[in-house]
Amino acid sequence: MESSSSEDDLWFCHFFKNRKRKYWVHPILKQTQGEFHLLIKKLWNYPDRFQVYFRMSVVQFDMLLAKPKPEDH
């Protein structure tokens, strides 16, 4: 049996209505001036937010940066 759109909407509203959050936008994202290099420095202090933003951990990011580049040869 398929659920109706209204049932899906009801579940969605119920899920987010009962969800407790400390904040909707992380404070470090509110403080940025849109400067990418400043954001990276701030995110480095919040590994969980770094993971969400880049979809990889700080360790994985460092490993990626450490890979040889064409101009290194």
CORSULHU-V322948 format. One line per field, one symbol per residue. ss: DSSP state (@ for helix, = for strand, . for the rest). A space follows every 50 residues. Layout:
ss = ???
//
This chain:
ss = ....@@@@@@@@@@@@@.........@@@@@....@@@@@@@@...@@@@ @@@@...@@@@@@@@@...@@@.
//
